Amino acid sequence: MDLLSTPIARLDGSPSTLGEITGGTPALLVNVASKCGLTPQYAALETLHEEYAGSGFTVVGLPCNQFRGQEPGSAEEIAEFCSATYGVTFPLTEKVEVNGDARHPLYDVLTTAPDEEGRTGDVQWNFEKFLVDGDGNVLARFSPGVVPDDPRIVEAVRAATA
């Protein structure tokens, strides 16, 4: 499957593809949630997005309510929370499932990529991160606990945008 041509709606419900959302540039895809202990990562994701947007990079948030119902809001509530609480300017998609029978097709591809320990398969929790290049190849996978300003992520983003 070509990751960039995968259909996915934007948070406002308008149809799109991953390639249209990313503009065909490297991107960090993150399953996000607004009521999670890791939710403060939104601030560092926004900083990463702002810092590297000029180099052809974006963060893409994919809201997910699969982990203890920690993203229960409507699209409007998610947009308001992200904007008002964290000043998020990076694109957000429709709410998706990342595991199980209703897993979004993006995650059929993403979950085949190994993380730093070589683990593939289901997403562990909210804020798992996948770095993809401008052609839709998965370059790296980071566990939820690896924060967006961790040197491993920053170096991977720099390399992807060089």
Secondary structure, DSSP 8 states (H G I E B T S, - for coil): --GGG-B--BTTS---BHHHHHTTS-EEEEEE-SSSTTTTHHHHHHHHHHHHGGGS-EEEEEE--TTTT---S-HHHHHHHHHHHH---S-BB-----SSTT--HHHHHHTTS--TTS--SS--STT-EEEE-TTS-EEEEE-TTS-TTSHHHHHHHHHHH-
